């Protein structure tokens, strides 16, 4: 299996975070002595970080927050009566 086929398989398995950084991580593993378990650990960590970021962004979009600065100013303004 070559790199292109591996990336395609990772995306099919819904591991797009690993597929996105695979080539970079392979170059890193070749440049510095890295045990296979360390390489795998880096790839899994990258995937978990990507999923966490996407979840946060999805929740932020779903919540439909207004501009955070405007909201803070509104809440802290003494001229607004509650």
BELGI-V969963 format. One record per residue. N is the residue number from 1. SS is DSSP state (H for helix, E for strand, C for the rest). OMEGA is omega in whole degrees, 0 to 359 (* if undefined). BURIAL is + if it has 24 or more other ideal C-beta (glycine too) atoms within 12 Angstrom, else -. Layout:
# BELGI-V969963
n=[N/N]
ss=[SS/SS]
omega=[OMEGA/OMEGA]
burial=[BURIAL/BURIAL]
This chain:
# BELGI-V969963
n=[1/2/3/4/5/6/7/8/9/10/11/12/13/14/15/16/17/18/19/20/21/22/23/24/25/26/27/28/29/30/31/32/33/34/35/36/37/38/39/40/41/42/43/44/45/46/47/48/49/50/51/52/53/54/55/56/57/58/59/60/61/62/63/64/65/66/67/68/69/70/71/72/73/74/75/76/77/78/79/80/81/82]
ss=[C/C/H/H/H/H/H/H/H/H/H/H/C/C/C/H/H/H/H/H/H/H/H/H/H/H/H/H/H/H/H/C/C/C/C/H/H/H/H/H/H/H/H/H/H/H/H/H/H/H/H/H/H/H/H/H/H/H/H/H/H/H/H/C/C/C/C/H/H/H/H/H/H/H/H/H/C/C/C/C/C/C]
omega=[179/185/180/179/179/178/178/179/178/178/178/177/181/175/183/178/178/181/183/184/185/183/178/181/177/176/178/180/178/184/180/181/183/178/179/180/177/177/180/179/178/180/180/177/177/180/180/178/180/180/179/179/180/178/179/179/178/179/178/180/180/180/179/177/172/178/184/180/179/180/181/180/179/182/185/182/181/183/181/179/181/*]
burial=[-/-/-/-/-/-/-/-/-/+/-/-/-/-/-/-/+/+/+/-/+/+/-/-/+/-/-/-/-/-/-/-/-/-/-/-/-/-/+/-/-/+/+/-/-/+/+/-/-/-/-/-/-/-/-/-/-/-/-/-/-/-/-/-/-/-/-/-/-/-/-/-/-/-/-/-/-/-/-/-/-/-]
